Amino acid sequence: MPPDSDEKPARIANNSPESAISVSKLSKIYAGGHAALTDIDLEIRKGEIFALLGPNGAGKTTLISIICGIVSPTSGRITAGGDDVIRDYRKTRTKIGLVPQELTTDAFETVWNTVSFSRGLFGKKPDPAFIERTLRDLSLWDRKDSKIITLSGGMKRRVLIAKALSHEPEILFLDEPTAGVDVELRRGMWDMVRKLQETGVTIILTTHYIEEAEEMADRIGVINGGRIVLVEDKAALMKKLGKKELRLHLHHPMQTIPADLSGHDLALEGDGNTLVFTFDTQAERTGTTRLLGDLDRLEIRFSDLDTRQRSLEDIFVSVVGESS
């Protein structure tokens, strides 16, 4: 049965046929008064990989649970593929696959049976060839007859993904899908996600691994304190907020940065052996020429230099810090 809601959903003016998921003025307040989500507006485009980032308790799982019809919203409206997730619950639920954080599945059932059963729950006709292909893509084929209880944590995680894919959804939610999975298997899952995207599946990913979002996502959303604080194309985000570091490896270590260099954004690292200059790549003048001139004037010599682009993790920490 669909979750109950006392509030009649309002219409979304900007609900586009190109939106896989459309969320408007979504709030969730629990009985004790805790506001888990407040006025969430979010559009997720068809066929994209959207990474939703946020610290623990930010509201990521609550948002996903409401979109998937597991938790009732307090107010607002959500559509999946143009259909209301409350009013058209059965229809929208067949469009969505969900890989939850928790490793909950039938411990004493076999891999093959549990995935096949999940497909049947959505009214799909049996398709052994599709189930086999899914299990092979997830490196589970050799364990198809194994009981879930005998599998490692990483394999159980992959079984959850197989179950979510069993009914061939057009929208897939991956809530911390690679938690507890080793690096090699994680990269294998990334490859699988890219293949799914190539077939037109829209993928919404929550993750604690910043490099996962940096590697996979087309767009990045950041949620903090139950509010969406940023949504941006990944490339544009890196370009707009990204800074570079010029790292100068000194001939002689410094104890402190000379007062004559106080006009530059400088820090010392590596026991004073490395002078780090941070500059804005979008500024009309980065200040590097002036810095190098000041170093020469002060006779501060360096043996080598290199640059480092500010990472998505740096940006995430900055955005969350500003919104707290």
C-alpha positions in Angstrom: 0.0 0.0 0.0 1.2 3.6 -0.7 2.2 5.7 2.3 -0.5 7.9 3.8 -0.4 11.7 3.5 -2.9 14.1 4.8 -1.8 16.9 2.5 -3.1 17.1 -1.0 -0.1 17.4 -3.4 0.4 20.7 -5.1 1.4 20.9 -8.8 4.9 21.4 -9.9 5.1 24.2 -12.5 8.6 23.2 -13.7 8.0 19.4 -14.0 9.7 18.7 -17.3 9.3 15.6 -19.4 13.1 15.5 -19.3 13.0 15.1 -15.5 13.4 11.6 -14.1 12.7 12.9 -10.6 11.0 16.1 -9.7 10.8 17.3 -6.0 8.9 20.4 -5.0 8.7 22.0 -1.5 9.3 18.7 0.2 9.5 18.7 4.0 9.5 15.9 6.6 8.9 16.6 10.2 8.9 13.6 12.6 6.5 13.2 15.5 9.0 14.6 18.0 9.4 17.8 16.0 12.6 17.0 14.3 12.7 18.5 10.8 14.6 15.9 8.7 13.9 17.8 5.4 12.9 21.4 4.8 11.5 22.8 1.5 13.5 20.6 -0.8 13.4 21.5 -4.5 15.3 19.2 -6.8 15.2 18.1 -10.5 17.1 15.0 -11.6 17.5 14.7 -15.3 16.7 11.6 -17.3 19.8 9.5 -18.0 22.2 11.4 -15.7 24.3 10.1 -12.8 23.5 12.4 -9.9 25.6 12.3 -6.7 24.0 13.4 -3.5 26.6 14.3 -0.9 26.2 15.3 2.7 27.4 14.5 6.2 25.8 11.9 8.5 22.3 13.0 9.5 22.0 15.5 6.6 18.8 13.9 5.2 20.1 11.9 2.3 18.4 8.6 3.3 15.2 10.3 4.3 15.0 12.0 0.9 15.6 8.8 -0.9 13.1 6.9 1.2 10.4 9.4 0.5 11.0 9.4 -3.2 10.9 5.6 -3.2 7.6 5.6 -1.3 9.0 4.1 1.9 8.5 7.1 4.1 5.6 9.6 4.0 6.4 13.3 3.4 4.9 16.0 5.7 4.3 18.3 2.7 5.4 18.7 -0.9 5.2 16.7 -4.0 7.4 14.2 -5.8 7.1 12.7 -9.3 9.0 9.9 -11.0 8.9 9.9 -14.7 6.0 12.4 -14.5 3.8 10.3 -12.2 3.1 11.2 -8.6 4.9 8.9 -6.2 1.9 8.9 -3.7 -1.1 9.0 -6.0 0.4 6.7 -8.5 2.4 4.6 -6.0 2.3 1.2 -7.8 3.2 2.8 -11.2 6.1 4.8 -9.9 7.5 2.0 -7.7 7.9 -0.2 -10.8 10.1 2.5 -12.3 12.4 2.7 -9.4 15.1 0.4 -8.1 16.6 0.9 -4.6 19.8 -0.3 -3.1 19.6 0.5 0.6 22.4 1.0 3.0 21.5 -1.9 5.2 22.5 -5.4 4.3 19.0 -6.8 4.7 18.0 -9.8 2.6 16.8 -13.4 3.1 19.8 -15.0 4.8 18.8 -18.6 4.0 17.7 -18.1 0.4 20.0 -18.6 -2.6 21.3 -15.7 -4.7 19.4 -16.9 -7.8 16.1 -17.4 -5.9 16.2 -14.1 -4.1 16.9 -12.1 -7.2 14.3 -13.9 -9.2 11.7 -13.5 -6.5 12.4 -9.7 -6.4 11.6 -9.6 -10.1 8.3 -11.4 -9.6 7.3 -8.9 -6.8 7.1 -6.2 -9.5 4.9 -8.3 -11.8 7.7 -9.0 -14.3 7.6 -12.3 -16.2 10.4 -14.7 -15.4 13.5 -14.0 -17.6 16.4 -16.3 -16.6 18.7 -14.8 -19.3 18.3 -11.4 -17.8 18.9 -12.6 -14.3 22.0 -14.5 -15.4 23.4 -11.4 -17.2 22.8 -9.3 -14.1 24.6 -11.8 -11.9 27.5 -12.0 -14.3 27.8 -8.3 -14.5 28.0 -8.2 -10.7 30.5 -11.1 -10.5 27.9 -13.2 -8.7 27.3 -15.9 -11.2 29.7 -18.4 -9.5 27.7 -17.9 -6.3 24.2 -18.1 -7.8 23.4 -21.3 -5.8 25.0 -20.1 -2.5 22.8 -19.0 0.4 23.0 -15.4 1.3 24.2 -16.1 4.8 27.4 -17.7 3.4 28.4 -14.5 1.4 30.9 -11.8 2.4 29.7 -8.3 3.1 30.8 -7.1 -0.3 28.9 -9.9 -2.0 25.8 -9.2 0.0 26.0 -5.6 -1.2 26.1 -6.8 -4.8 23.1 -9.1 -4.2 21.2 -6.0 -3.1 22.2 -4.3 -6.4 21.1 -7.3 -8.4 17.7 -7.3 -6.6 17.3 -3.6 -7.3 18.0 -4.2 -11.0 15.8 -7.4 -11.2 12.7 -5.6 -12.5 14.7 -3.5 -15.0 13.9 -0.1 -13.5 14.5 3.2 -15.4 15.6 5.0 -12.2 18.1 3.5 -9.8 18.9 4.7 -6.3 22.2 3.6 -4.8 22.4 4.5 -1.1 26.1 4.0 -0.1 26.4 1.1 -2.6 30.1 0.4 -2.2 30.3 0.6 1.6 32.4 -2.3 2.8 33.4 -3.2 -0.8 37.1 -3.4 -1.6 38.7 -1.0 -4.1 38.8 -3.5 -7.0 35.1 -4.4 -6.7 34.2 -0.8 -6.2 35.7 0.1 -9.6 33.9 -2.9 -11.1 30.6 -1.5 -9.8 31.5 1.9 -11.3 31.9 0.2 -14.7 28.5 -1.5 -14.2 26.9 1.9 -13.3 28.3 3.5 -16.5 26.9 0.6 -18.6 23.5 1.1 -17.0 23.6 4.8 -17.8 24.4 4.0 -21.4 21.1 2.1 -21.6 19.2 5.2 -20.4 18.9 4.4 -16.7 19.0 7.4 -14.4 21.2 6.9 -11.4 21.1 8.7 -8.0 24.1 7.9 -5.9 24.8 8.8 -2.3 28.3 8.1 -1.1 30.8 8.9 1.6 33.6 8.3 -0.9 34.2 11.7 -2.4 36.4 10.1 -5.2 33.3 8.1 -6.2 31.3 11.2 -6.9 34.2 12.9 -8.6 34.7 9.8 -10.8 31.1 9.0 -11.6 28.7 12.0 -11.4 27.4 14.3 -14.1 26.0 16.6 -11.4 26.6 17.0 -7.7 24.1 17.9 -5.0 25.0 18.8 -1.5 22.5 18.4 1.4 23.1 19.6 4.9 20.8 20.0 7.8 17.8 18.8 5.7 18.3 21.5 3.0 19.8 21.3 -0.4 22.6 23.8 -0.3 24.1 23.3 -3.7 23.3 21.6 -7.1 25.8 22.0 -9.9 27.3 20.3 -12.9 30.4 18.6 -11.7 32.7 20.3 -14.2 31.2 23.7 -13.6 31.5 23.2 -9.9 35.2 22.3 -10.1 35.8 25.2 -12.3 33.9 27.7 -10.3 35.0 26.7 -6.8 38.2 25.0 -7.6 41.5 26.5 -6.6 45.0 25.5 -7.3 48.0 25.1 -5.1 51.5 26.0 -6.2 53.9 24.0 -4.1 57.5 25.2 -3.9 60.1 22.7 -2.6 62.6 24.9 -0.8 66.4 24.5 -0.7 66.4 25.4 3.0 63.4 24.9 5.4 61.6 27.8 7.0 60.5 28.1 10.6 58.0 30.8 9.8 56.8 32.7 6.7 58.6 36.1 6.4 56.5 39.2 7.0 57.4 40.5 3.6 55.3 37.6 2.1 52.2 38.3 4.2 50.3 39.6 1.2 50.2 36.1 -0.3 48.0 33.2 0.7 50.9 31.0 1.9 51.3 28.0 4.2 54.3 25.8 5.3 54.2 22.0 5.0 56.6 19.2 5.5 58.6 20.6 8.4 59.0 23.8 6.6 60.4 22.3 3.4 57.5 23.1 1.2 55.9 26.5 0.7 52.3 26.2 -0.5 50.6 29.1 -2.4 46.9 28.9 -3.0 45.4 30.9 -5.8 42.1 31.3 -7.6 42.2 30.0 -11.2 39.3 32.3 -12.2 40.9 35.5 -11.0 42.2 38.0 -13.6 45.6 37.8 -12.0 46.6 34.8 -9.9 49.5 36.5 -8.2 52.0 33.8 -9.0 54.3 36.2 -10.9 54.3 38.7 -8.0 55.0 35.8 -5.5 58.0 34.5 -7.6 59.3 38.1 -7.8 59.1 38.5 -4.0 60.8 35.2 -3.4 63.7 36.2 -5.7 64.0 39.6 -4.0 64.2 37.8 -0.6 66.6 35.3 -2.0 64.4 32.3 -1.1 65.4 29.5 -3.4 63.5 26.4 -4.4 64.6 23.2 -6.1 61.3 22.3 -7.7 57.6 23.3 -8.0 54.3 21.6 -8.9 50.6 22.5 -8.9 47.6 20.6 -7.4 44.0 21.2 -8.4 41.6 21.7 -5.4 39.6 18.4 -5.1 35.9 17.8 -4.8 36.5 16.9 -1.1 38.0 20.3 -0.4 34.9 21.9 -2.1 32.5 19.7 -0.2 34.0 20.5 3.2 33.9 24.2 2.3 30.3 24.2 1.2 29.1 22.2 4.2 31.0 24.5 6.5 29.4 27.6 5.0 25.9 26.1 5.4 26.3 24.9 9.0 
